[in-house]
Amino acid sequence: MSKDHLSEGTKFYNDVLSFFDYAASFTKHPKGLLEQIKVCNSVYETNFPLRLDNGDYEVIRAWRVQHSHHKLPVKGGIRFAENVNADEVKALASLMTFKCALVNVPFGGAKGGVKINPKKYTDRQLETITRRYTTELVKKEMIGPSIDVPAPDYGTGPREMAWIADTYALLRPGINALGCVTGKPLSQHGIRGRKEATGRGVFFALREAVSVKEDMDKLGLSVGLEGKRVIVQGFGNVGYHAALFCQEGGATVVGISEYEGGVYDPNGLDIADLFKHRLETGSLLNYKNAKNITPSNSLLEFECDVLIPAALENQIHEGNAANIKAKIIVEGANGPVTADAEKILLAKNVLILPDFYANAGGVTVSYFEWLKNLSRVSFGKITKRYDLMENTRIIQAIESSTGVAVSADLRRLIEKGADENDLVNSGLEETMITAYHQIRETLVQHKDIQDLRTAAFVSSINKIGVAYIESGIFP
């Protein structure tokens, strides 16, 4: 089959394998170990019936892929999309392995997919599909707090995760049952900060990248986010929060696109207000002074400093890469830049923050939720009040020794003990900062590596290789 006739999922998977093979050439691991790291450990496909309201039946096709068992449990989201296929799920599961290793989250990689368009089903039907899919995974021992822990992805959210948790708890009751899935509603022992985690992680990744003067000098950009013109493709959970945090961080978000079209304003968009506009009208279009852009993907080629593709894979490809004007691309989505496009962009001196680093915020905070579920206590619950009292005593001591009263605003800021949201965001920030500099360190150490994606792959492969070797599987 020619390259042009491959499905998008197969192209995506082939790109992941190509990136891996290239990065592996910079490591010293034996061929057999590299092959074990590369291949998917388990690929499960299931088909089950859904009874429709008219009495007919529809067969639902679904997958769960566990890529690597070098660490357990494995971790990865479940997407509901009508174009999902086995190769796409394999690619996403593979990226989850490298993502977890890169940011030092102790999971192997996994991913799930159900081949439906959720907009075409009622809430009752979606609940039936979700619960049946969970049951199929339970039957094959492919879900559980110590086995495989799913999470939300494209087309799913906290509601679906609650259905999964409830179904699992009914079939496998136990004290840790709620740890079988993350991204749950707060009422079902989810965690604060999870909803915005991936978008916040994208922001932290960009903020850290633009703080390195040496790299910004090469791009002809100033250090810092202030004044950087940003375009975001996708205005779902990831795109919205990435845009919002970038704006709050000092960047000027000049363009946003979605499936119905895009909007562009060189003076900057008000992200929170644009979100409200879309809720009220059902569309991004016709927003205040912004110019409507159709087709929406043409906005990728507009003038900007930073481009954040936060929609689906294969959005920047061989056909449009030469027209991309951004100097920095932050991959908020999985696989938005094809391998062929990346070659063109690197030749143009574009800095690409790879997906399995840039969008690692979700799995990082999912890890915190999993720990919360296993420990059965909220972060900050034990220490917050103690910290508040200790900080109050420190302020009183300062006031007593200096004779100067601390202002009310400063007192509130200092006294406040860290709650769950504070600790989650702090942990996420530390994770993204540390991982970025590990990637750059790998880049510096390997003079033949010219891009962050290869450096990130090398870093991940080395960590996974050590885990396999020290497990005794590859002595």
C-alpha positions as CSV (number, residue, x, y, z in Angstrom):
1,M,0.0,0.0,0.0
2,S,1.3,3.4,-0.9
3,K,2.1,6.0,1.7
4,D,-0.7,8.2,0.4
5,H,-3.4,5.5,0.9
6,L,-2.5,4.7,4.5
7,S,-5.1,5.7,7.1
8,E,-4.4,8.7,9.4
9,G,-4.0,6.3,12.3
10,T,-1.4,4.1,10.5
11,K,0.5,7.2,9.4
12,F,0.5,8.4,13.0
13,Y,1.8,5.0,14.3
14,N,4.4,4.8,11.6
15,D,5.6,8.3,12.6
16,V,6.0,7.2,16.2
17,L,7.9,4.1,15.2
18,S,10.1,6.3,12.9
19,F,10.8,8.8,15.7
20,F,11.7,5.9,18.0
21,D,14.0,4.2,15.6
22,Y,15.9,7.4,14.9
23,A,16.3,8.2,18.6
24,A,17.3,4.6,19.4
25,S,20.3,4.9,17.1
26,F,21.7,7.4,19.6
27,T,21.5,4.8,22.5
28,K,23.7,1.9,23.3
29,H,21.0,-0.6,24.3
30,P,21.1,-4.1,22.6
31,K,18.7,-4.7,19.7
32,G,16.5,-7.1,21.6
33,L,15.9,-4.6,24.4
34,L,15.1,-1.8,22.0
35,E,12.6,-4.1,20.2
36,Q,10.9,-4.9,23.5
37,I,10.7,-1.2,24.3
38,K,9.3,-0.4,20.9
39,V,6.5,-3.0,20.5
40,C,3.1,-3.1,22.1
41,N,2.8,-5.7,24.8
42,S,-0.9,-6.3,24.4
43,V,-3.6,-5.3,21.9
44,Y,-7.2,-6.2,22.7
45,E,-10.1,-5.6,20.4
46,T,-13.6,-6.2,21.4
47,N,-17.0,-5.9,19.6
48,F,-20.3,-5.7,21.5
49,P,-23.9,-4.9,20.7
50,L,-25.8,-1.8,21.5
51,R,-29.6,-1.9,21.4
52,L,-31.0,1.2,19.7
53,D,-34.3,3.0,20.6
54,N,-36.0,1.5,17.5
55,G,-35.2,-2.0,18.6
56,D,-32.4,-2.6,16.2
57,Y,-28.8,-3.4,17.2
58,E,-25.5,-1.7,16.4
59,V,-22.1,-3.4,16.9
60,I,-19.7,-1.2,18.7
61,R,-16.0,-1.7,18.0
62,A,-13.4,-0.9,20.7
63,W,-9.7,-1.4,21.7
64,R,-7.4,-1.3,24.6
65,V,-3.7,-1.3,24.0
66,Q,-1.1,-1.8,26.7
67,H,2.2,-0.8,25.3
68,S,4.8,-1.4,28.0
69,H,4.8,-3.4,31.3
70,H,8.2,-2.2,32.4
71,K,6.3,-0.4,35.2
72,L,2.8,-1.3,36.5
73,P,0.1,-0.2,36.3
74,V,-0.1,1.0,32.8
75,K,-1.8,4.4,32.1
76,G,-3.7,6.0,29.3
77,G,-6.9,7.7,28.3
78,I,-9.9,6.4,26.5
79,R,-11.2,8.3,23.4
80,F,-14.6,8.1,21.8
81,A,-14.2,9.0,18.1
82,E,-15.7,7.6,14.9
83,N,-12.3,7.6,13.1
84,V,-10.4,5.8,15.9
85,N,-8.6,2.6,14.8
86,A,-6.1,0.0,16.2
87,D,-3.0,1.8,14.8
88,E,-4.0,5.1,16.2
89,V,-4.6,3.5,19.7
90,K,-1.2,1.7,19.4
91,A,0.5,5.0,18.6
92,L,-1.1,6.8,21.5
93,A,-0.3,4.0,23.9
94,S,3.3,4.1,22.7
95,L,3.5,7.8,23.3
96,M,2.1,7.3,26.8
97,T,5.0,5.0,27.7
98,F,7.6,7.6,26.6
99,K,5.6,10.4,28.2
100,C,5.5,8.7,31.6
101,A,9.2,7.9,31.5
102,L,10.1,11.4,30.4
103,V,8.4,13.1,33.3
104,N,9.3,10.3,35.8
105,V,5.7,9.1,36.5
106,P,5.9,5.4,37.4
107,F,3.5,4.0,34.8
108,G,3.7,2.0,31.6
109,G,1.8,3.3,28.7
110,A,-1.7,2.3,27.5
111,K,-4.6,3.8,25.5
112,G,-8.2,2.9,24.7
113,G,-10.5,3.8,21.9
114,V,-14.2,3.3,21.1
115,K,-15.3,3.8,17.5
116,I,-18.3,6.1,17.9
117,N,-19.2,9.7,17.5
118,P,-20.6,10.5,20.9
119,K,-22.7,13.4,19.5
120,K,-24.9,10.8,17.7
121,Y,-25.9,8.9,20.9
122,T,-28.1,9.8,23.9
123,D,-26.7,10.0,27.4
124,R,-28.3,6.7,28.2
125,Q,-26.7,5.0,25.2
126,L,-23.3,6.5,26.1
127,E,-23.6,5.2,29.6
128,T,-24.5,1.7,28.2
129,I,-21.5,1.8,25.9
130,T,-19.1,3.0,28.6
131,R,-20.2,0.4,31.1
132,R,-20.1,-2.4,28.6
133,Y,-16.6,-1.4,27.4
134,T,-15.5,-1.4,31.1
135,T,-17.0,-4.8,31.6
136,E,-15.1,-6.2,28.6
137,L,-11.9,-4.8,30.1
138,V,-12.6,-6.3,33.5
139,K,-13.3,-9.7,31.9
140,K,-9.8,-9.7,30.4
141,E,-8.1,-8.2,33.5
142,M,-7.2,-5.1,31.5
143,I,-8.3,-2.5,34.1
144,G,-7.6,-2.1,37.8
145,P,-5.7,0.2,40.2
146,S,-2.6,-2.1,40.0
147,I,-3.1,-3.2,36.4
148,D,-4.3,-0.6,34.0
149,V,-5.7,2.8,34.9
150,P,-7.6,4.7,32.2
151,A,-8.4,8.4,32.0
152,P,-10.3,10.9,29.9
153,D,-9.3,11.6,26.3
154,Y,-10.9,13.0,23.2
155,G,-14.7,12.6,23.5
156,T,-14.7,11.5,27.1
157,G,-14.7,13.3,30.4
158,P,-15.4,13.0,34.2
159,R,-18.9,11.6,33.6
160,E,-17.6,8.7,31.6
161,M,-14.8,8.1,34.2
162,A,-17.4,8.0,36.9
163,W,-19.3,5.3,35.0
164,I,-16.1,3.3,34.6
165,A,-15.3,3.6,38.3
166,D,-18.8,2.5,39.3
167,T,-18.9,-0.4,37.0
168,Y,-15.4,-1.6,38.1
169,A,-16.4,-1.3,41.8
170,L,-19.5,-3.4,41.2
171,L,-17.5,-6.1,39.5
172,R,-14.3,-5.9,41.6
173,P,-15.3,-4.4,44.9
174,G,-12.4,-3.4,47.2
175,I,-10.9,-0.6,49.2
176,N,-8.9,0.7,46.3
177,A,-11.5,0.2,43.6
178,L,-11.8,4.0,42.8
179,G,-8.1,3.9,41.9
180,C,-9.0,2.0,38.7
181,V,-9.5,5.2,36.7
182,T,-8.5,8.9,37.0
183,G,-10.2,12.1,35.8
184,K,-13.2,11.4,37.9
185,P,-15.5,14.1,39.3
186,L,-14.5,15.6,42.6
187,S,-17.5,14.0,44.2
188,Q,-16.2,10.6,43.1
189,H,-12.7,11.2,44.6
190,G,-11.2,13.0,41.6
191,I,-8.6,15.7,42.3
192,R,-8.6,19.4,42.1
193,G,-6.6,20.8,39.1
194,R,-7.1,17.8,36.9
195,K,-9.5,19.5,34.4
196,E,-7.0,22.2,33.5
197,A,-3.9,20.1,34.0
198,T,-3.0,19.4,30.4
199,G,-3.4,23.0,29.3
200,R,-1.5,24.2,32.3
201,G,1.3,21.8,31.5
202,V,1.4,23.2,27.9
203,F,1.8,26.6,29.4
204,F,4.5,25.5,31.8
205,A,6.4,23.9,28.9
206,L,6.2,27.0,26.8
207,R,7.2,29.3,29.7
208,E,10.2,27.2,30.4
209,A,11.3,27.0,26.8
210,V,11.2,30.8,26.3
211,S,13.1,31.4,29.5
212,V,16.3,29.9,27.9
213,K,18.2,32.9,26.4
214,E,20.5,30.8,24.3
215,D,17.6,29.1,22.5
216,M,15.6,32.4,22.1
217,D,18.6,34.1,20.6
218,K,18.8,31.4,17.9
219,L,15.1,32.1,17.1
220,G,15.5,35.9,17.2
221,L,13.0,36.1,20.0
222,S,13.2,37.9,23.4
223,V,13.3,35.9,26.6
224,G,9.9,35.4,28.4
225,L,6.3,35.1,27.3
226,E,5.6,38.9,27.4
227,G,4.4,40.1,24.1
228,K,4.7,36.7,22.3
229,R,1.9,36.3,19.7
230,V,0.2,32.9,20.1
231,I,-2.2,31.0,17.9
232,V,-4.0,27.9,19.3
233,Q,-5.7,25.2,17.2
234,G,-8.5,23.6,19.2
235,F,-10.7,25.3,21.9
236,G,-11.6,22.2,23.9
237,N,-10.3,21.6,27.4
238,V,-6.6,21.6,26.5
239,G,-6.7,24.4,24.0
240,Y,-8.8,26.7,26.1
241,H,-6.7,26.3,29.2
242,A,-3.5,26.6,27.3
243,A,-4.7,29.8,25.7
244,L,-6.0,31.2,29.0
245,F,-2.8,30.5,31.0
246,C,-0.6,31.9,28.2
247,Q,-2.7,35.1,28.2
248,E,-2.4,35.4,32.0
249,G,1.3,34.8,31.6
250,G,1.8,37.8,29.4
251,A,1.4,36.4,25.9
252,T,-1.0,37.9,23.3
253,V,-3.3,35.2,21.9
254,V,-4.1,36.4,18.4
255,G,-5.9,33.4,17.0
256,I,-8.1,30.5,18.0
257,S,-9.5,27.8,15.6
258,E,-12.1,25.1,16.0
259,Y,-13.9,22.8,13.5
260,E,-16.5,25.5,12.7
261,G,-13.8,28.1,11.8
262,G,-11.3,30.4,13.5
263,V,-11.1,33.9,14.7
264,Y,-8.1,36.2,14.5
265,D,-7.3,39.6,16.1
266,P,-3.7,41.0,15.9
267,N,-4.5,43.0,19.0
268,G,-5.3,39.9,21.0
269,L,-8.4,37.9,22.0
270,D,-10.0,37.9,25.4
271,I,-9.9,34.1,26.0
272,A,-12.4,33.9,28.9
273,D,-14.9,36.1,27.0
274,L,-14.4,34.2,23.7
275,F,-15.2,31.0,25.6
276,K,-18.4,32.6,26.9
277,H,-19.2,33.8,23.4
278,R,-18.9,30.2,22.0
279,L,-21.1,28.8,24.8
280,E,-23.8,31.4,24.1
281,T,-23.7,31.2,20.3
282,G,-22.4,27.7,19.6
283,S,-19.5,29.1,17.5
284,L,-16.2,31.0,17.7
285,L,-17.2,33.0,14.7
286,N,-18.4,36.6,14.7
287,Y,-16.6,37.5,17.9
288,K,-16.4,41.2,18.5
289,N,-13.6,42.8,16.4
290,A,-12.0,39.5,15.4
291,K,-11.8,38.4,11.8
292,N,-13.5,35.1,10.9
293,I,-11.1,32.6,9.3
294,T,-12.3,29.7,7.2
295,P,-11.3,27.0,6.7
296,S,-10.1,26.8,10.2
297,N,-6.9,25.0,9.5
298,S,-5.7,28.0,7.4
299,L,-5.1,29.8,10.7
300,L,-2.1,27.5,11.3
301,E,-0.3,29.5,8.6
302,F,-0.9,33.0,10.1
303,E,1.9,35.2,11.5
304,C,2.7,34.4,15.1
305,D,5.6,33.6,17.4
306,V,4.1,30.5,19.0
307,L,1.7,27.9,17.5
308,I,-0.1,25.5,19.8
309,P,-1.9,22.7,17.9
310,A,-4.2,21.3,20.6
311,A,-6.7,19.4,18.5
312,L,-5.9,16.1,16.7
313,E,-3.0,14.4,15.1
314,N,-1.5,15.0,11.6
315,Q,-2.6,18.7,11.5
316,I,0.8,20.0,10.3
317,H,1.9,17.9,7.4
318,E,4.1,17.9,4.3
319,G,1.4,20.0,2.5
320,N,1.4,23.0,4.8
321,A,4.6,22.8,6.9
322,A,6.5,25.2,4.5
323,N,3.8,27.8,5.1
324,I,4.1,27.7,8.9
325,K,5.4,31.1,10.2
326,A,5.6,30.3,13.9
327,K,9.1,30.1,15.4
328,I,7.9,27.8,18.3
329,I,5.4,24.9,18.0
330,V,4.1,23.5,21.3
331,E,2.3,20.2,20.6
332,G,-0.7,20.3,22.9
333,A,-2.3,17.4,21.0
334,N,-0.8,14.0,20.4
335,G,1.0,13.8,17.0
336,P,-0.1,17.0,15.4
337,V,3.1,17.3,13.4
338,T,3.9,14.5,11.0
339,A,7.5,13.2,10.6
340,D,7.7,14.7,7.1
341,A,6.5,18.0,8.3
342,E,9.0,18.0,11.2
343,K,11.9,17.7,8.7
344,I,10.7,20.8,6.9
345,L,10.1,22.8,10.1
346,L,13.5,21.9,11.6
347,A,15.2,23.0,8.4
348,K,13.4,26.4,8.9
349,N,14.9,26.5,12.5
350,V,11.5,26.0,14.2
351,L,11.7,25.0,17.9
352,I,9.2,22.1,18.5
353,L,8.2,21.1,22.0
354,P,7.2,17.4,21.4
355,D,3.8,16.1,22.4
356,F,4.9,13.6,24.9
357,Y,6.5,16.3,26.9
358,A,4.3,19.3,26.3
359,N,1.0,17.6,27.1
360,A,2.3,15.5,30.0
361,G,0.3,17.6,32.5
362,G,-2.7,15.4,32.3
363,V,-0.9,12.2,33.2
364,T,1.1,13.9,35.9
365,V,-2.0,15.1,37.7
366,S,-3.6,11.7,37.0
367,Y,-0.7,10.2,38.9
368,F,-1.5,12.5,41.8
369,E,-5.2,11.4,41.7
370,W,-4.2,7.8,41.7
371,L,-2.0,8.3,44.7
372,K,-4.8,10.2,46.4
373,N,-7.2,7.2,45.8
374,L,-4.7,4.7,47.1
375,S,-3.9,6.7,50.2
376,R,-7.6,7.7,50.7
377,V,-6.7,11.2,51.9
378,S,-6.7,14.6,50.1
379,F,-3.4,16.4,49.5
380,G,-3.1,19.2,52.1
381,K,-5.8,17.8,54.4
382,I,-3.3,16.9,57.1
383,T,-0.9,19.9,56.8
384,K,-2.9,22.9,55.7
385,R,-4.2,24.0,59.2
386,Y,-0.8,23.3,60.8
387,D,1.0,25.4,58.2
388,L,-1.5,28.2,58.7
389,M,-0.9,28.3,62.4
390,E,2.9,28.1,62.0
391,N,2.9,30.9,59.5
392,T,0.8,33.0,61.8
393,R,3.2,32.6,64.6
394,I,6.1,33.6,62.3
395,I,4.3,36.8,61.3
396,Q,3.5,37.6,65.0
397,A,7.2,37.1,65.9
398,I,8.2,39.4,63.1
399,E,5.7,42.1,64.1
400,S,6.8,41.8,67.7
401,S,10.5,42.1,67.0
402,T,10.2,45.0,64.4
403,G,7.2,46.8,65.8
404,V,5.8,47.1,62.3
405,A,2.4,45.5,61.5
406,V,2.2,43.3,58.4
407,S,-0.5,44.5,56.0
408,A,-3.7,42.5,55.8
409,D,-3.1,41.5,52.1
410,L,0.4,40.3,52.8
411,R,-0.7,38.5,56.0
412,R,-3.4,36.5,54.1
413,L,-0.8,35.6,51.4
414,I,1.8,34.4,54.0
415,E,-0.6,32.7,56.4
416,K,-2.4,30.6,53.8
417,G,-1.6,26.9,54.1
418,A,-1.3,25.0,50.8
419,D,-4.5,23.2,49.8
420,E,-4.9,20.3,47.3
421,N,-5.1,22.7,44.3
422,D,-1.9,24.5,45.4
423,L,0.0,21.3,45.9
424,V,-1.2,19.7,42.6
425,N,-0.2,22.8,40.6
426,S,3.2,23.0,42.4
427,G,3.9,19.4,41.7
428,L,2.9,19.8,38.0
429,E,5.1,22.9,37.7
430,E,8.1,21.1,39.2
431,T,7.6,18.1,36.9
432,M,7.4,20.2,33.7
433,I,10.4,22.3,34.6
434,T,12.6,19.3,35.6
435,A,11.6,17.3,32.5
436,Y,12.4,20.2,30.1
437,H,15.9,20.7,31.5
438,Q,16.5,16.9,31.3
439,I,15.6,17.0,27.6
440,R,17.9,20.0,27.0
441,E,20.7,18.2,28.9
442,T,20.3,15.2,26.7
443,L,20.4,17.5,23.6
444,V,23.7,19.1,24.9
445,Q,25.3,15.8,25.6
446,H,24.6,14.3,22.2
447,K,26.1,16.7,19.7
448,D,24.6,14.8,16.7
449,I,21.0,15.4,18.0
450,Q,19.5,18.6,16.6
451,D,15.9,18.6,18.0
452,L,14.0,18.3,21.3
453,R,11.8,15.4,20.1
454,T,14.8,13.1,19.5
455,A,16.4,14.2,22.8
456,A,13.2,13.5,24.6
457,F,12.9,10.0,23.0
458,V,16.5,9.2,24.0
459,S,15.9,10.3,27.5
460,S,12.8,8.2,27.8
461,I,14.4,5.1,26.1
462,N,17.3,5.2,28.5
463,K,15.0,5.4,31.5
464,I,12.9,2.5,30.3
465,G,16.0,0.5,29.3
466,V,17.4,0.9,32.9
467,A,14.0,-0.2,34.3
468,Y,14.0,-3.4,32.2
469,I,17.7,-4.2,32.9
470,E,17.3,-3.7,36.7
471,S,14.2,-5.8,36.7
472,G,16.3,-8.8,35.7
473,I,14.5,-9.4,32.4
474,F,17.5,-8.1,30.4
475,P,20.5,-8.9,32.5
